[in-house]
């Protein structure tokens, strides 16, 4: 039986960003330098494949520091960042810790602190309960940050002084939705201060722009990423908002529903910033078993961002 034709439209850039790549390297290099086990507080990045592969190499993932024995082995804080209470707790227990927080998340932390020190009340645009939001809010005293998730929240928010107000954002939000929320905040509070440079990171922005490009060309879109990955979920939303209503998030090629693929001749494919290229290749390989696949890649921009590794790992 002849295979059907399928044009696979690959988004580029896709997959790993510099912050995720750095965080994974930190765990791998710590294992090389200090031996097993290396403890990691929370998922180092939101991807089961990555977490499982690091477990095989000797990483032990914990939710809280109290789960870690006093064995002198390092504990690594995830790329999403942590509240100030976490390193404080680690110091109190005399633990050796390495911070793998993405430098672009750390930038938001510093902004929030700077505004607070200048007497501004801080509004954070982000998703409640996300580790990055918990970490950013935890840079300041309890109650000092107001979380805003939607336009409706902007209409309801109550501030101490509209003349002394600043906003920051989670780094992995929808660029378009966030612009709307920022616009609403500026309309309601004209004196509100913003970041010197946009908080939404380059990788989130680039992947969403690439998604807009391929969504308009596709019958359906698959995004590879974890269910708890903010930037991956935003890619699905961007596809649906830009010409491709049929868009889904999967973790692995084995999650593909072939009934869902019926009638699709042009499939857009992308991956969230914490999904390795291996998982994209896995989907392409599986598609080739069922279709005559033509690959079409849309390259919007080349990424060459690199973040230095922590000094504790003695890597130049």
N, C-alpha and C positions, 0 to 999 in steps of 0.2 A: 504494500500500500504506500502510495506517494505521501511524503510529508508535506504539510501545509507550509506556506512561506510566512516567516515572521521577521519583521524589521525591528531590531532591538536598538532603541535610541538611548545611548548612555549619556548621562549628565556628567559634565566635568566643569569645575571640581566636584568631587564626591569623597565620601569616606574620611579617613583620619585627618584631623587637624593637628597643628603643631603642639597644642596643649595636651591632647590625648597621647600623641606619640611620645612626648616628654614623660608623661606620667607612667606609661608602660615601661619605658627605658629605665626610669628610676627604680621600679620594682625589680626588673631583671638585673640591673647593675648592683643593687643592694644584695640580691641573692648571690651574685658572683663574689662580691667583696666580703660579705658577712656570713655567708652560708645559710642553710635552712635552720629554722624557719624565719621568714620575714613576715611580720604582721601588717595587715592593711585594714584601716578603719573604713568601713563601708566599701562598696564596689569602687575600685580605682577609677573606672569609667563605666558608663551604663552599657555594658555589652556582655552577655553570658558567655559567648565564645572566648572573648578575651579573658574574662575572670577565670573560666575553667582551665584555660591554657596556663595561666599564672599559678593556679592551684597545683597543677601537675608539676610545675617547676619548684614548688615548695612554699608558695605564699599561703598564708592562713588569713582568711577574711573574717573580721569581727564587726559587730555593730557598735560596741562601746569598749573603751580602754580597760574597764574592769575585768573584761574577759581574758586579758593578756597576762600570762604569768611573769614573775620578776626574773626573767632568764637573761636579761641584758641584750636581747636581740632587738633590732630596730622595728619601729612601727611607722608606717607611712600613711599620711593623710591624703585623701583622694583629690582628684583634679578639680572637684566642685568647690573646694574650700571648706573651712570649718569655723564655727564660732570661736571667739577668743578663749572661751572657757575650756576648750579641748586641749590646746597646748599648755594652758595653765595647769590643768589636771595632770598632764604628762610630766611637767616639771616637778610638780608636787610629789609624784611617784618616782622621780628621778629616772624617767624613761628616756631612751635614746630615740628621738623621732626625726623623721625627714618629711618635709612638707612638699607634696606634689601638686599643690594648688596651681592651676593654670595662671600664668602671669597676667592674663587679661581679666581674670576674676579678681586677682589681687589688686589690680588697678581700680576696680569698682570699690573694693574694701577701703582703699586709701582715700578715694573721693568721698565716700560716706563719712569717714572720720574727719576729713578736712572741713566738710560742710558743718558737721556737728561742732567742731572746735571753733568755727567762726560764728556760732550761734544760730545756725539755720536748722530748722526742723527738716528731716529727710523723708521724702516719699520714695519708696522703692516700687518700681513696676516689675511684677514677676508673678510666678505661680506659687501659691501657698503650699508649703510642705516639700517643695523641691529642695534638695540638699544645698544647691547654690544660694537659694533665698535664705535658708536657715543660717548658712554661713555668713552672708552679708549682714543680715539683721543682727547676728550675734557679734558683730564688730563694735556695736554701740550698746549702751545700757538698755535694759528691758523697757519697752514702751517708747524708745526714742525714734523708732522707724515706723512709718505708716505704710502698710502694704496695699497697693492698688493693682487689681487684676484686670478690670474691665472699664469701659466708658461709664457704666452705671456707678461704679465705685467712685469715679472722679466726681460725679454729680453729688454723691453723698458725703464725701470726705470732709472732715472738720479739722481745721488746723489752728495752731495757737496764734500765729501772726502771718498773714499773707505776704507781708513785706520781707519776712525772713524764712524763706522756703527754698528747698533744692530737691531735685529728683535724680535718681540713678535707675538703671535697669539691669535685669538679669541679662546675661550675655547671649542666651540661646532663644530669644523670643522671635515671633514673626515681625519682620521689619515693617511691613505695612500696618499691621494692627497696632504696633507700638507707636508708630508715627501718629496714628489717630489719637491714641491715649495722651501722648505728649502734647499734641495740638489742643486737646480738651483741657489739659492742665494749664497750658499757657493762656488759653482763653479765659479760664476761671481765675487764674492767679498770674497776672501779667508780670509780676516781679520775680517769678520763680526762676532759679538758676539751674542750668543743666551741665552735663559733663563737657569738658574742653574738647574731647573727642568722643564720638558715639560709643556707648557701652556695648551694644550688640556687636559681637566679635566678627572679624573679617571672614571667618570660616562659615558662620551662620549666614551672613549676608551673601557670600559667594554661592553657597549651595542653594539658597532660595532663588537667587537670580538665575542660576543654571536650570532649576526646576521650572521656573516661569517659561524659559525658552523651550524645554522639551515637552511640557504639558500641552502646549498648543498644537504640538505635532503628533500626539499620542492618542490611541484609542483607550489605553489604560496605563496606569503607572504603578510600579512597585517600588517601595522604599524599603531598604534593608536597615533594620535598627531595632533597638529594644523598646518594649512597651512603655518603659519608664524614662526613655530618652526624650527630653524636651525638643531638641533640635530635629530629631527624626520625625516626631509627631507634627512639628511645624511644616516639614516638607510635604507631608500628606495633605495638610490643609492648604498649602500654597498651590499644589497641583489641582485640588478641587476648585480653588478660587480663580484659577487661570486656564480654564478650558478643558480640564479632564476630571470630570466628576467621579469616574471609576478609578479610584486610587486607594491602595491599601499599604499597610505596614506589615512586614514579615521579619522574623528573626533569622530563618535559614531557608535554603531552597526547598527543603522537605515540607515547609509550611504552605507551599503553593497549592491552591485549589484549582484543579484543572477545569472544573465546570465553570469557574469564574473566568477562565481564559478563553472560553468559547466566543468566537466572533472577533477576537482581537488579532489584528494583523500588524499593528504598530504599538510596541510596548516600550514605554519609558522606564528607565531603571536608574535609581540613584541609591546612595547610602548615607546614613547619618554620620556625623563627625566622630563617633566612637565605634563605627563598624569597619573592620579591616577589609582590604581589597580582596582577600581570599574568599569572603562570603559573596562578593559580586561575581567572581570567577565561578564559584559553585553554582550560582543561578544560571549563568551563561552556559556552562557545561550541561546542566540539566535541560535547558531549553533546546540545546542542539540534539538531544536524544529524541525529541518529539517534533521538532520543526526544522525546516531549512532556514537557518538564521543568517540574516544580513546585519552586520554591525554598523551602526551609524553613531559617531561620537560628536557631540557638540561641545567644543571647548570655549568657555567664556573668558577665562583668565587663568594664568599660571600662578601657582602658589609656591613661594620659596621662603616662607616664614620659619624661623628656627629659634627656639628658646634654650638658653643655657641650662645646664643641669646643676643641681645643688653642689656646693663645695664639699659636702660630706662624702661625696662619691669620688672625689679626686679625679674628675674628668675635665679636661681642658675645654 
